[in-house]
C-alpha cells in the first residue's frame, strides 16, 4: 500500500499537512487559471471594442487582474509588462 507519508515526512509534516498543502496548491492553480481566462477576455474586449465607453474600465480591470496574477505567481517579483500595455 502506497501512502503520502514518506513525501510528507521529507517536508517535515504529516500526511494530513501534505494533503492540505496539495489542496492549497491546487486552489492556487485554479485561481491562476481563472485570472488568466479573465485577462484573455479583457484583452479581447479591449481589442474588439476600442471605442466602447467601458474601454478605460477594462484597462484598469486588466491591470488589477494582472497584478493579482503576478503576486500569486511570484510574491516577491513584479509585473514585467509596461504600464500602458
PDB file with SEQRES, HELIX, SHEET and CRYST1 records, atoms N, CA, C and O in Angstrom:
SEQRES   1 A   85  UNK UNK UNK UNK UNK UNK UNK UNK UNK UNK UNK UNK UNK          
SEQRES   2 A   85  UNK UNK UNK UNK UNK UNK UNK UNK UNK UNK UNK UNK UNK          
SEQRES   3 A   85  UNK UNK UNK UNK UNK UNK UNK UNK UNK UNK UNK UNK UNK          
SEQRES   4 A   85  UNK UNK UNK UNK UNK UNK UNK UNK UNK UNK UNK UNK UNK          
SEQRES   5 A   85  UNK UNK UNK UNK UNK UNK UNK UNK UNK UNK UNK UNK UNK          
SEQRES   6 A   85  UNK UNK UNK UNK UNK UNK UNK UNK UNK UNK UNK UNK UNK          
SEQRES   7 A   85  UNK UNK UNK UNK UNK UNK UNK                                  
HELIX    1 AA1 UNK A    5  UNK A   10  1                                   6    
HELIX    2 AA2 UNK A   15  UNK A   48  1                                  34    
HELIX    3 AA3 UNK A   55  UNK A   73  1                                  19    
CRYST1    1.000    1.000    1.000  90.00  90.00  90.00 P 1           1          
ATOM      1  N   UNK A   1       0.836  -1.173   0.000  1.00  0.00           N  
ATOM      2  CA  UNK A   1       0.000   0.000   0.000  1.00  0.00           C  
ATOM      3  C   UNK A   1       0.886   1.244   0.000  1.00  0.00           C  
ATOM      4  O   UNK A   1       1.737   1.400   0.875  1.00  0.00           O  
ATOM      5  N   UNK A   2       0.689   2.125  -0.975  1.00  0.00           N  
ATOM      6  CA  UNK A   2       1.474   3.350  -1.068  1.00  0.00           C  
ATOM      7  C   UNK A   2       0.758   4.479  -0.339  1.00  0.00           C  
ATOM      8  O   UNK A   2      -0.454   4.653  -0.464  1.00  0.00           O  
ATOM      9  N   UNK A   3       1.529   5.235   0.418  1.00  0.00           N  
ATOM     10  CA  UNK A   3       0.957   6.378   1.125  1.00  0.00           C  
ATOM     11  C   UNK A   3       1.789   7.606   0.835  1.00  0.00           C  
ATOM     12  O   UNK A   3       2.874   7.525   0.259  1.00  0.00           O  
ATOM     13  N   UNK A   4       1.267   8.729   1.240  1.00  0.00           N  
ATOM     14  CA  UNK A   4       1.944  10.004   1.031  1.00  0.00           C  
ATOM     15  C   UNK A   4       2.809  10.372   2.234  1.00  0.00           C  
ATOM     16  O   UNK A   4       3.411  11.446   2.251  1.00  0.00           O  
ATOM     17  N   UNK A   5       2.881   9.505   3.233  1.00  0.00           N  
ATOM     18  CA  UNK A   5       3.599   9.841   4.459  1.00  0.00           C  
ATOM     19  C   UNK A   5       5.089  10.008   4.215  1.00  0.00           C  
ATOM     20  O   UNK A   5       5.719  10.831   4.881  1.00  0.00           O  
ATOM     21  N   UNK A   6       5.673   9.271   3.299  1.00  0.00           N  
ATOM     22  CA  UNK A   6       7.096   9.406   3.012  1.00  0.00           C  
ATOM     23  C   UNK A   6       7.421  10.788   2.485  1.00  0.00           C  
ATOM     24  O   UNK A   6       8.388  11.409   2.927  1.00  0.00           O  
ATOM     25  N   UNK A   7       6.626  11.276   1.546  1.00  0.00           N  
ATOM     26  CA  UNK A   7       6.853  12.601   0.988  1.00  0.00           C  
ATOM     27  C   UNK A   7       6.579  13.666   2.049  1.00  0.00           C  
ATOM     28  O   UNK A   7       7.328  14.636   2.161  1.00  0.00           O  
ATOM     29  N   UNK A   8       5.533  13.491   2.810  1.00  0.00           N  
ATOM     30  CA  UNK A   8       5.203  14.475   3.843  1.00  0.00           C  
ATOM     31  C   UNK A   8       6.271  14.516   4.915  1.00  0.00           C  
ATOM     32  O   UNK A   8       6.637  15.590   5.392  1.00  0.00           O  
ATOM     33  N   UNK A   9       6.771  13.354   5.296  1.00  0.00           N  
ATOM     34  CA  UNK A   9       7.808  13.306   6.322  1.00  0.00           C  
ATOM     35  C   UNK A   9       9.071  14.010   5.832  1.00  0.00           C  
ATOM     36  O   UNK A   9       9.778  14.649   6.612  1.00  0.00           O  
ATOM     37  N   UNK A  10       9.346  13.889   4.543  1.00  0.00           N  
ATOM     38  CA  UNK A  10      10.531  14.540   3.988  1.00  0.00           C  
ATOM     39  C   UNK A  10      10.428  16.056   4.098  1.00  0.00           C  
ATOM     40  O   UNK A  10      11.445  16.745   4.185  1.00  0.00           O  
ATOM     41  N   UNK A  11       9.195  16.581   4.093  1.00  0.00           N  
ATOM     42  CA  UNK A  11       8.991  18.012   4.230  1.00  0.00           C  
ATOM     43  C   UNK A  11       8.729  18.417   5.672  1.00  0.00           C  
ATOM     44  O   UNK A  11       8.390  19.567   5.947  1.00  0.00           O  
ATOM     45  N   UNK A  12       8.886  17.480   6.585  1.00  0.00           N  
ATOM     46  CA  UNK A  12       8.736  17.789   8.000  1.00  0.00           C  
ATOM     47  C   UNK A  12       7.298  17.849   8.458  1.00  0.00           C  
ATOM     48  O   UNK A  12       7.022  18.409   9.519  1.00  0.00           O  
ATOM     49  N   UNK A  13       6.378  17.296   7.705  1.00  0.00           N  
ATOM     50  CA  UNK A  13       4.968  17.355   8.087  1.00  0.00           C  
ATOM     51  C   UNK A  13       4.351  15.983   8.133  1.00  0.00           C  
ATOM     52  O   UNK A  13       5.020  14.974   7.909  1.00  0.00           O  
ATOM     53  N   UNK A  14       3.089  15.954   8.420  1.00  0.00           N  
ATOM     54  CA  UNK A  14       2.359  14.693   8.445  1.00  0.00           C  
ATOM     55  C   UNK A  14       1.654  14.501   7.119  1.00  0.00           C  
ATOM     56  O   UNK A  14       1.686  15.374   6.252  1.00  0.00           O  
ATOM     57  N   UNK A  15       1.015  13.345   6.966  1.00  0.00           N  
ATOM     58  CA  UNK A  15       0.260  13.086   5.745  1.00  0.00           C  
ATOM     59  C   UNK A  15      -0.881  14.083   5.608  1.00  0.00           C  
ATOM     60  O   UNK A  15      -1.238  14.463   4.493  1.00  0.00           O  
ATOM     61  N   UNK A  16      -1.452  14.508   6.717  1.00  0.00           N  
ATOM     62  CA  UNK A  16      -2.555  15.454   6.673  1.00  0.00           C  
ATOM     63  C   UNK A  16      -2.071  16.814   6.182  1.00  0.00           C  
ATOM     64  O   UNK A  16      -2.708  17.421   5.323  1.00  0.00           O  
ATOM     65  N   UNK A  17      -0.955  17.297   6.716  1.00  0.00           N  
ATOM     66  CA  UNK A  17      -0.459  18.599   6.266  1.00  0.00           C  
ATOM     67  C   UNK A  17       0.004  18.523   4.813  1.00  0.00           C  
ATOM     68  O   UNK A  17      -0.096  19.509   4.082  1.00  0.00           O  
ATOM     69  N   UNK A  18       0.508  17.368   4.388  1.00  0.00           N  
ATOM     70  CA  UNK A  18       0.890  17.191   2.989  1.00  0.00           C  
ATOM     71  C   UNK A  18      -0.320  17.286   2.083  1.00  0.00           C  
ATOM     72  O   UNK A  18      -0.253  17.881   1.008  1.00  0.00           O  
ATOM     73  N   UNK A  19      -1.430  16.700   2.514  1.00  0.00           N  
ATOM     74  CA  UNK A  19      -2.663  16.769   1.746  1.00  0.00           C  
ATOM     75  C   UNK A  19      -3.187  18.195   1.707  1.00  0.00           C  
ATOM     76  O   UNK A  19      -3.645  18.663   0.665  1.00  0.00           O  
ATOM     77  N   UNK A  20      -3.119  18.886   2.839  1.00  0.00           N  
ATOM     78  CA  UNK A  20      -3.563  20.280   2.884  1.00  0.00           C  
ATOM     79  C   UNK A  20      -2.718  21.147   1.960  1.00  0.00           C  
ATOM     80  O   UNK A  20      -3.232  22.039   1.285  1.00  0.00           O  
ATOM     81  N   UNK A  21      -1.429  20.877   1.937  1.00  0.00           N  
ATOM     82  CA  UNK A  21      -0.532  21.623   1.066  1.00  0.00           C  
ATOM     83  C   UNK A  21      -0.882  21.376  -0.403  1.00  0.00           C  
ATOM     84  O   UNK A  21      -0.882  22.308  -1.206  1.00  0.00           O  
ATOM     85  N   UNK A  22      -1.177  20.133  -0.751  1.00  0.00           N  
ATOM     86  CA  UNK A  22      -1.570  19.812  -2.125  1.00  0.00           C  
ATOM     87  C   UNK A  22      -2.875  20.499  -2.491  1.00  0.00           C  
ATOM     88  O   UNK A  22      -3.026  21.008  -3.602  1.00  0.00           O  
ATOM     89  N   UNK A  23      -3.819  20.511  -1.553  1.00  0.00           N  
ATOM     90  CA  UNK A  23      -5.099  21.163  -1.810  1.00  0.00           C  
ATOM     91  C   UNK A  23      -4.920  22.661  -1.982  1.00  0.00           C  
ATOM     92  O   UNK A  23      -5.537  23.268  -2.857  1.00  0.00           O  
ATOM     93  N   UNK A  24      -4.079  23.255  -1.152  1.00  0.00           N  
ATOM     94  CA  UNK A  24      -3.816  24.693  -1.262  1.00  0.00           C  
ATOM     95  C   UNK A  24      -3.149  25.001  -2.603  1.00  0.00           C  
ATOM     96  O   UNK A  24      -3.486  25.988  -3.257  1.00  0.00           O  
ATOM     97  N   UNK A  25      -2.205  24.153  -3.006  1.00  0.00           N  
ATOM     98  CA  UNK A  25      -1.539  24.337  -4.296  1.00  0.00           C  
ATOM     99  C   UNK A  25      -2.515  24.219  -5.451  1.00  0.00           C  
ATOM    100  O   UNK A  25      -2.438  24.977  -6.417  1.00  0.00           O  
ATOM    101  N   UNK A  26      -3.432  23.267  -5.351  1.00  0.00           N  
ATOM    102  CA  UNK A  26      -4.438  23.084  -6.402  1.00  0.00           C  
ATOM    103  C   UNK A  26      -5.368  24.296  -6.470  1.00  0.00           C  
ATOM    104  O   UNK A  26      -5.766  24.715  -7.556  1.00  0.00           O  
ATOM    105  N   UNK A  27      -5.709  24.852  -5.317  1.00  0.00           N  
ATOM    106  CA  UNK A  27      -6.570  26.040  -5.293  1.00  0.00           C  
ATOM    107  C   UNK A  27      -5.867  27.239  -5.926  1.00  0.00           C  
ATOM    108  O   UNK A  27      -6.489  28.013  -6.653  1.00  0.00           O  
ATOM    109  N   UNK A  28      -4.586  27.388  -5.651  1.00  0.00           N  
ATOM    110  CA  UNK A  28      -3.822  28.481  -6.267  1.00  0.00           C  
ATOM    111  C   UNK A  28      -3.789  28.296  -7.786  1.00  0.00           C  
ATOM    112  O   UNK A  28      -3.942  29.262  -8.534  1.00  0.00           O  
ATOM    113  N   UNK A  29      -3.590  27.066  -8.235  1.00  0.00           N  
ATOM    114  CA  UNK A  29      -3.573  26.796  -9.685  1.00  0.00           C  
ATOM    115  C   UNK A  29      -4.910  27.139 -10.323  1.00  0.00           C  
ATOM    116  O   UNK A  29      -4.949  27.730 -11.401  1.00  0.00           O  
ATOM    117  N   UNK A  30      -6.004  26.773  -9.667  1.00  0.00           N  
ATOM    118  CA  UNK A  30      -7.337  27.104 -10.202  1.00  0.00           C  
ATOM    119  C   UNK A  30      -7.530  28.623 -10.243  1.00  0.00           C  
ATOM    120  O   UNK A  30      -8.082  29.154 -11.207  1.00  0.00           O  
ATOM    121  N   UNK A  31      -7.082  29.309  -9.214  1.00  0.00           N  
ATOM    122  CA  UNK A  31      -7.195  30.768  -9.187  1.00  0.00           C  
ATOM    123  C   UNK A  31      -6.389  31.388 -10.315  1.00  0.00           C  
ATOM    124  O   UNK A  31      -6.866  32.298 -10.993  1.00  0.00           O  
ATOM    125  N   UNK A  32      -5.167  30.902 -10.523  1.00  0.00           N  
ATOM    126  CA  UNK A  32      -4.336  31.410 -11.620  1.00  0.00           C  
ATOM    127  C   UNK A  32      -5.012  31.173 -12.967  1.00  0.00           C  
ATOM    128  O   UNK A  32      -5.000  32.047 -13.833  1.00  0.00           O  
ATOM    129  N   UNK A  33      -5.600  29.992 -13.143  1.00  0.00           N  
ATOM    130  CA  UNK A  33      -6.303  29.691 -14.390  1.00  0.00           C  
ATOM    131  C   UNK A  33      -7.461  30.658 -14.615  1.00  0.00           C  
ATOM    132  O   UNK A  33      -7.657  31.151 -15.726  1.00  0.00           O  
ATOM    133  N   UNK A  34      -8.232  30.930 -13.553  1.00  0.00           N  
ATOM    134  CA  UNK A  34      -9.357  31.866 -13.678  1.00  0.00           C  
ATOM    135  C   UNK A  34      -8.866  33.272 -14.009  1.00  0.00           C  
ATOM    136  O   UNK A  34      -9.465  33.965 -14.831  1.00  0.00           O  
ATOM    137  N   UNK A  35      -7.779  33.691 -13.371  1.00  0.00           N  
ATOM    138  CA  UNK A  35      -7.230  35.021 -13.648  1.00  0.00           C  
ATOM    139  C   UNK A  35      -6.719  35.116 -15.083  1.00  0.00           C  
ATOM    140  O   UNK A  35      -6.910  36.137 -15.744  1.00  0.00           O  
ATOM    141  N   UNK A  36      -6.074  34.060 -15.562  1.00  0.00           N  
ATOM    142  CA  UNK A  36      -5.595  34.055 -16.952  1.00  0.00           C  
ATOM    143  C   UNK A  36      -6.764  34.173 -17.928  1.00  0.00           C  
ATOM    144  O   UNK A  36      -6.694  34.924 -18.901  1.00  0.00           O  
ATOM    145  N   UNK A  37      -7.843  33.426 -17.663  1.00  0.00           N  
ATOM    146  CA  UNK A  37      -9.017  33.482 -18.534  1.00  0.00           C  
ATOM    147  C   UNK A  37      -9.624  34.885 -18.505  1.00  0.00           C  
ATOM    148  O   UNK A  37     -10.054  35.399 -19.537  1.00  0.00           O  
ATOM    149  N   UNK A  38      -9.657  35.502 -17.323  1.00  0.00           N  
ATOM    150  CA  UNK A  38     -10.192  36.862 -17.208  1.00  0.00           C  
ATOM    151  C   UNK A  38      -9.325  37.844 -17.991  1.00  0.00           C  
ATOM    152  O   UNK A  38      -9.851  38.718 -18.680  1.00  0.00           O  
ATOM    153  N   UNK A  39      -8.002  37.712 -17.891  1.00  0.00           N  
ATOM    154  CA  UNK A  39      -7.115  38.603 -18.632  1.00  0.00           C  
ATOM    155  C   UNK A  39      -7.330  38.455 -20.138  1.00  0.00           C  
ATOM    156  O   UNK A  39      -7.374  39.448 -20.864  1.00  0.00           O  
ATOM    157  N   UNK A  40      -7.462  37.215 -20.602  1.00  0.00           N  
ATOM    158  CA  UNK A  40      -7.689  36.987 -22.030  1.00  0.00           C  
ATOM    159  C   UNK A  40      -8.998  37.615 -22.482  1.00  0.00           C  
ATOM    160  O   UNK A  40      -9.060  38.223 -23.551  1.00  0.00           O  
ATOM    161  N   UNK A  41     -10.044  37.473 -21.677  1.00  0.00           N  
ATOM    162  CA  UNK A  41     -11.342  38.045 -22.035  1.00  0.00           C  
ATOM    163  C   UNK A  41     -11.276  39.574 -22.065  1.00  0.00           C  
ATOM    164  O   UNK A  41     -11.828  40.207 -22.965  1.00  0.00           O  
ATOM    165  N   UNK A  42     -10.610  40.152 -21.094  1.00  0.00           N  
ATOM    166  CA  UNK A  42     -10.473  41.611 -21.071  1.00  0.00           C  
ATOM    167  C   UNK A  42      -9.654  42.109 -22.255  1.00  0.00           C  
ATOM    168  O   UNK A  42      -9.995  43.122 -22.866  1.00  0.00           O  
ATOM    169  N   UNK A  43      -8.576  41.403 -22.582  1.00  0.00           N  
ATOM    170  CA  UNK A  43      -7.753  41.796 -23.734  1.00  0.00           C  
ATOM    171  C   UNK A  43      -8.556  41.724 -25.021  1.00  0.00           C  
ATOM    172  O   UNK A  43      -8.440  42.601 -25.876  1.00  0.00           O  
ATOM    173  N   UNK A  44      -9.373  40.682 -25.166  1.00  0.00           N  
ATOM    174  CA  UNK A  44     -10.215  40.547 -26.357  1.00  0.00           C  
ATOM    175  C   UNK A  44     -11.224  41.687 -26.424  1.00  0.00           C  
ATOM    176  O   UNK A  44     -11.422  42.284 -27.482  1.00  0.00           O  
ATOM    177  N   UNK A  45     -11.857  41.988 -25.304  1.00  0.00           N  
ATOM    178  CA  UNK A  45     -12.821  43.097 -25.273  1.00  0.00           C  
ATOM    179  C   UNK A  45     -12.159  44.397 -25.676  1.00  0.00           C  
ATOM    180  O   UNK A  45     -12.723  45.178 -26.443  1.00  0.00           O  
ATOM    181  N   UNK A  46     -10.961  44.630 -25.160  1.00  0.00           N  
ATOM    182  CA  UNK A  46     -10.259  45.862 -25.477  1.00  0.00           C  
ATOM    183  C   UNK A  46      -9.874  45.940 -26.953  1.00  0.00           C  
ATOM    184  O   UNK A  46      -9.941  47.008 -27.561  1.00  0.00           O  
ATOM    185  N   UNK A  47      -9.471  44.802 -27.526  1.00  0.00           N  
ATOM    186  CA  UNK A  47      -9.077  44.796 -28.942  1.00  0.00           C  
ATOM    187  C   UNK A  47     -10.279  44.984 -29.858  1.00  0.00           C  
ATOM    188  O   UNK A  47     -10.185  45.673 -30.874  1.00  0.00           O  
ATOM    189  N   UNK A  48     -11.395  44.382 -29.508  1.00  0.00           N  
ATOM    190  CA  UNK A  48     -12.544  44.395 -30.417  1.00  0.00           C  
ATOM    191  C   UNK A  48     -13.484  45.571 -30.208  1.00  0.00           C  
ATOM    192  O   UNK A  48     -14.298  45.870 -31.082  1.00  0.00           O  
ATOM    193  N   UNK A  49     -13.389  46.242 -29.069  1.00  0.00           N  
ATOM    194  CA  UNK A  49     -14.311  47.348 -28.762  1.00  0.00           C  
ATOM    195  C   UNK A  49     -13.551  48.571 -28.276  1.00  0.00           C  
ATOM    196  O   UNK A  49     -13.844  49.102 -27.205  1.00  0.00           O  
ATOM    197  N   UNK A  50     -12.577  49.020 -29.059  1.00  0.00           N  
ATOM    198  CA  UNK A  50     -11.724  50.148 -28.659  1.00  0.00           C  
ATOM    199  C   UNK A  50     -12.509  51.434 -28.408  1.00  0.00           C  
ATOM    200  O   UNK A  50     -12.077  52.268 -27.613  1.00  0.00           O  
ATOM    201  N   UNK A  51     -13.637  51.608 -29.062  1.00  0.00           N  
ATOM    202  CA  UNK A  51     -14.410  52.837 -28.900  1.00  0.00           C  
ATOM    203  C   UNK A  51     -15.473  52.721 -27.803  1.00  0.00           C  
ATOM    204  O   UNK A  51     -16.247  53.654 -27.590  1.00  0.00           O  
ATOM    205  N   UNK A  52     -15.512  51.611 -27.126  1.00  0.00           N  
ATOM    206  CA  UNK A  52     -16.511  51.417 -26.070  1.00  0.00           C  
ATOM    207  C   UNK A  52     -16.261  52.360 -24.894  1.00  0.00           C  
ATOM    208  O   UNK A  52     -15.113  52.624 -24.536  1.00  0.00           O  
ATOM    209  N   UNK A  53     -17.336  52.864 -24.299  1.00  0.00           N  
ATOM    210  CA  UNK A  53     -17.174  53.699 -23.103  1.00  0.00           C  
ATOM    211  C   UNK A  53     -16.562  52.915 -21.935  1.00  0.00           C  
ATOM    212  O   UNK A  53     -16.083  53.513 -20.972  1.00  0.00           O  
ATOM    213  N   UNK A  54     -16.578  51.613 -22.016  1.00  0.00           N  
ATOM    214  CA  UNK A  54     -16.029  50.756 -20.959  1.00  0.00           C  
ATOM    215  C   UNK A  54     -14.532  50.481 -21.129  1.00  0.00           C  
ATOM    216  O   UNK A  54     -13.931  49.814 -20.287  1.00  0.00           O  
ATOM    217  N   UNK A  55     -13.932  50.980 -22.197  1.00  0.00           N  
ATOM    218  CA  UNK A  55     -12.548  50.664 -22.502  1.00  0.00           C  
ATOM    219  C   UNK A  55     -11.612  50.954 -21.323  1.00  0.00           C  
ATOM    220  O   UNK A  55     -10.795  50.109 -20.957  1.00  0.00           O  
ATOM    221  N   UNK A  56     -11.729  52.147 -20.728  1.00  0.00           N  
ATOM    222  CA  UNK A  56     -10.855  52.507 -19.608  1.00  0.00           C  
ATOM    223  C   UNK A  56     -11.097  51.613 -18.398  1.00  0.00           C  
ATOM    224  O   UNK A  56     -10.156  51.268 -17.682  1.00  0.00           O  
ATOM    225  N   UNK A  57     -12.339  51.239 -18.168  1.00  0.00           N  
ATOM    226  CA  UNK A  57     -12.652  50.316 -17.078  1.00  0.00           C  
ATOM    227  C   UNK A  57     -11.998  48.962 -17.321  1.00  0.00           C  
ATOM    228  O   UNK A  57     -11.429  48.372 -16.403  1.00  0.00           O  
ATOM    229  N   UNK A  58     -12.078  48.468 -18.559  1.00  0.00           N  
ATOM    230  CA  UNK A  58     -11.452  47.191 -18.898  1.00  0.00           C  
ATOM    231  C   UNK A  58      -9.946  47.263 -18.711  1.00  0.00           C  
ATOM    232  O   UNK A  58      -9.331  46.324 -18.208  1.00  0.00           O  
ATOM    233  N   UNK A  59      -9.351  48.388 -19.121  1.00  0.00           N  
ATOM    234  CA  UNK A  59      -7.908  48.527 -18.987  1.00  0.00           C  
ATOM    235  C   UNK A  59      -7.504  48.508 -17.506  1.00  0.00           C  
ATOM    236  O   UNK A  59      -6.530  47.858 -17.128  1.00  0.00           O  
ATOM    237  N   UNK A  60      -8.251  49.217 -16.693  1.00  0.00           N  
ATOM    238  CA  UNK A  60      -7.973  49.231 -15.249  1.00  0.00           C  
ATOM    239  C   UNK A  60      -8.163  47.833 -14.661  1.00  0.00           C  
ATOM    240  O   UNK A  60      -7.342  47.377 -13.865  1.00  0.00           O  
ATOM    241  N   UNK A  61      -9.239  47.155 -15.050  1.00  0.00           N  
ATOM    242  CA  UNK A  61      -9.511  45.806 -14.554  1.00  0.00           C  
ATOM    243  C   UNK A  61      -8.411  44.834 -14.986  1.00  0.00           C  
ATOM    244  O   UNK A  61      -7.988  43.977 -14.210  1.00  0.00           O  
ATOM    245  N   UNK A  62      -7.955  44.979 -16.226  1.00  0.00           N  
ATOM    246  CA  UNK A  62      -6.875  44.135 -16.722  1.00  0.00           C  
ATOM    247  C   UNK A  62      -5.603  44.367 -15.906  1.00  0.00           C  
ATOM    248  O   UNK A  62      -4.916  43.412 -15.543  1.00  0.00           O  
ATOM    249  N   UNK A  63      -5.292  45.613 -15.620  1.00  0.00           N  
ATOM    250  CA  UNK A  63      -4.108  45.945 -14.826  1.00  0.00           C  
ATOM    251  C   UNK A  63      -4.207  45.312 -13.431  1.00  0.00           C  
ATOM    252  O   UNK A  63      -3.247  44.706 -12.957  1.00  0.00           O  
ATOM    253  N   UNK A  64      -5.352  45.450 -12.783  1.00  0.00           N  
ATOM    254  CA  UNK A  64      -5.548  44.884 -11.447  1.00  0.00           C  
ATOM    255  C   UNK A  64      -5.468  43.358 -11.472  1.00  0.00           C  
ATOM    256  O   UNK A  64      -4.871  42.745 -10.587  1.00  0.00           O  
ATOM    257  N   UNK A  65      -6.066  42.759 -12.479  1.00  0.00           N  
ATOM    258  CA  UNK A  65      -6.045  41.297 -12.601  1.00  0.00           C  
ATOM    259  C   UNK A  65      -4.629  40.806 -12.832  1.00  0.00           C  
ATOM    260  O   UNK A  65      -4.204  39.815 -12.238  1.00  0.00           O  
ATOM    261  N   UNK A  66      -3.899  41.497 -13.694  1.00  0.00           N  
ATOM    262  CA  UNK A  66      -2.507  41.131 -13.976  1.00  0.00           C  
ATOM    263  C   UNK A  66      -1.647  41.246 -12.715  1.00  0.00           C  
ATOM    264  O   UNK A  66      -0.815  40.378 -12.453  1.00  0.00           O  
ATOM    265  N   UNK A  67      -1.843  42.304 -11.940  1.00  0.00           N  
ATOM    266  CA  UNK A  67      -1.095  42.465 -10.689  1.00  0.00           C  
ATOM    267  C   UNK A  67      -1.383  41.317  -9.724  1.00  0.00           C  
ATOM    268  O   UNK A  67      -0.469  40.785  -9.094  1.00  0.00           O  
ATOM    269  N   UNK A  68      -2.648  40.939  -9.612  1.00  0.00           N  
ATOM    270  CA  UNK A  68      -3.026  39.836  -8.729  1.00  0.00           C  
ATOM    271  C   UNK A  68      -2.371  38.543  -9.197  1.00  0.00           C  
ATOM    272  O   UNK A  68      -1.860  37.777  -8.380  1.00  0.00           O  
ATOM    273  N   UNK A  69      -2.382  38.291 -10.507  1.00  0.00           N  
ATOM    274  CA  UNK A  69      -1.793  37.070 -11.056  1.00  0.00           C  
ATOM    275  C   UNK A  69      -0.304  37.021 -10.717  1.00  0.00           C  
ATOM    276  O   UNK A  69       0.199  35.996 -10.257  1.00  0.00           O  
ATOM    277  N   UNK A  70       0.395  38.128 -10.945  1.00  0.00           N  
ATOM    278  CA  UNK A  70       1.828  38.149 -10.673  1.00  0.00           C  
ATOM    279  C   UNK A  70       2.129  38.003  -9.188  1.00  0.00           C  
ATOM    280  O   UNK A  70       3.109  37.355  -8.819  1.00  0.00           O  
ATOM    281  N   UNK A  71       1.301  38.596  -8.329  1.00  0.00           N  
ATOM    282  CA  UNK A  71       1.510  38.438  -6.878  1.00  0.00           C  
ATOM    283  C   UNK A  71       1.376  36.980  -6.463  1.00  0.00           C  
ATOM    284  O   UNK A  71       2.117  36.515  -5.597  1.00  0.00           O  
ATOM    285  N   UNK A  72       0.442  36.253  -7.069  1.00  0.00           N  
ATOM    286  CA  UNK A  72       0.271  34.841  -6.741  1.00  0.00           C  
ATOM    287  C   UNK A  72       1.414  33.996  -7.293  1.00  0.00           C  
ATOM    288  O   UNK A  72       1.875  33.068  -6.629  1.00  0.00           O  
ATOM    289  N   UNK A  73       1.868  34.309  -8.490  1.00  0.00           N  
ATOM    290  CA  UNK A  73       2.939  33.531  -9.114  1.00  0.00           C  
ATOM    291  C   UNK A  73       4.271  33.770  -8.417  1.00  0.00           C  
ATOM    292  O   UNK A  73       5.005  32.826  -8.125  1.00  0.00           O  
ATOM    293  N   UNK A  74       4.576  35.029  -8.155  1.00  0.00           N  
ATOM    294  CA  UNK A  74       5.859  35.379  -7.552  1.00  0.00           C  
ATOM    295  C   UNK A  74       5.651  36.539  -6.580  1.00  0.00           C  
ATOM    296  O   UNK A  74       5.755  37.703  -6.967  1.00  0.00           O  
ATOM    297  N   UNK A  75       5.359  36.222  -5.323  1.00  0.00           N  
ATOM    298  CA  UNK A  75       5.045  37.273  -4.350  1.00  0.00           C  
ATOM    299  C   UNK A  75       6.142  38.335  -4.196  1.00  0.00           C  
ATOM    300  O   UNK A  75       5.842  39.467  -3.816  1.00  0.00           O  
ATOM    301  N   UNK A  76       7.385  37.999  -4.480  1.00  0.00           N  
ATOM    302  CA  UNK A  76       8.475  38.964  -4.333  1.00  0.00           C  
ATOM    303  C   UNK A  76       8.834  39.667  -5.639  1.00  0.00           C  
ATOM    304  O   UNK A  76       9.654  40.585  -5.648  1.00  0.00           O  
ATOM    305  N   UNK A  77       8.224  39.240  -6.736  1.00  0.00           N  
ATOM    306  CA  UNK A  77       8.551  39.821  -8.040  1.00  0.00           C  
ATOM    307  C   UNK A  77       7.655  40.985  -8.377  1.00  0.00           C  
ATOM    308  O   UNK A  77       6.930  41.504  -7.529  1.00  0.00           O  
ATOM    309  N   UNK A  78       7.719  41.388  -9.642  1.00  0.00           N  
ATOM    310  CA  UNK A  78       6.871  42.471 -10.110  1.00  0.00           C  
ATOM    311  C   UNK A  78       6.478  42.210 -11.538  1.00  0.00           C  
ATOM    312  O   UNK A  78       7.123  41.434 -12.242  1.00  0.00           O  
ATOM    313  N   UNK A  79       5.425  42.856 -11.962  1.00  0.00           N  
ATOM    314  CA  UNK A  79       4.893  42.723 -13.306  1.00  0.00           C  
ATOM    315  C   UNK A  79       5.901  43.283 -14.303  1.00  0.00           C  
ATOM    316  O   UNK A  79       6.210  44.474 -14.262  1.00  0.00           O  
ATOM    317  N   UNK A  80       6.427  42.430 -15.213  1.00  0.00           N  
ATOM    318  CA  UNK A  80       7.405  42.916 -16.191  1.00  0.00           C  
ATOM    319  C   UNK A  80       6.759  43.649 -17.360  1.00  0.00           C  
ATOM    320  O   UNK A  80       7.467  44.180 -18.216  1.00  0.00           O  
ATOM    321  N   UNK A  81       5.420  43.690 -17.414  1.00  0.00           N  
ATOM    322  CA  UNK A  81       4.724  44.336 -18.507  1.00  0.00           C  
ATOM    323  C   UNK A  81       4.646  45.842 -18.265  1.00  0.00           C  
ATOM    324  O   UNK A  81       4.244  46.265 -17.181  1.00  0.00           O  
ATOM    325  N   UNK A  82       5.016  46.651 -19.240  1.00  0.00           N  
ATOM    326  CA  UNK A  82       4.929  48.116 -19.056  1.00  0.00           C  
ATOM    327  C   UNK A  82       3.498  48.546 -18.730  1.00  0.00           C  
ATOM    328  O   UNK A  82       2.538  47.900 -19.151  1.00  0.00           O  
ATOM    329  N   UNK A  83       3.367  49.613 -17.998  1.00  0.00           N  
ATOM    330  CA  UNK A  83       2.078  50.106 -17.516  1.00  0.00           C  
ATOM    331  C   UNK A  83       1.050  50.313 -18.628  1.00  0.00           C  
ATOM    332  O   UNK A  83      -0.112  49.947 -18.453  1.00  0.00           O  
ATOM    333  N   UNK A  84       1.430  50.872 -19.730  1.00  0.00           N  
ATOM    334  CA  UNK A  84       0.477  51.202 -20.787  1.00  0.00           C  
ATOM    335  C   UNK A  84       0.052  50.051 -21.661  1.00  0.00           C  
ATOM    336  O   UNK A  84      -0.775  50.247 -22.552  1.00  0.00           O  
ATOM    337  N   UNK A  85       0.569  48.868 -21.455  1.00  0.00           N  
ATOM    338  CA  UNK A  85       0.265  47.745 -22.348  1.00  0.00           C  
ATOM    339  C   UNK A  85      -1.114  47.185 -22.122  1.00  0.00           C  
ATOM    340  O   UNK A  85      -1.514  46.236 -22.797  1.00  0.00           O  
TER     341      UNK A  85                                                      
END                                                                             
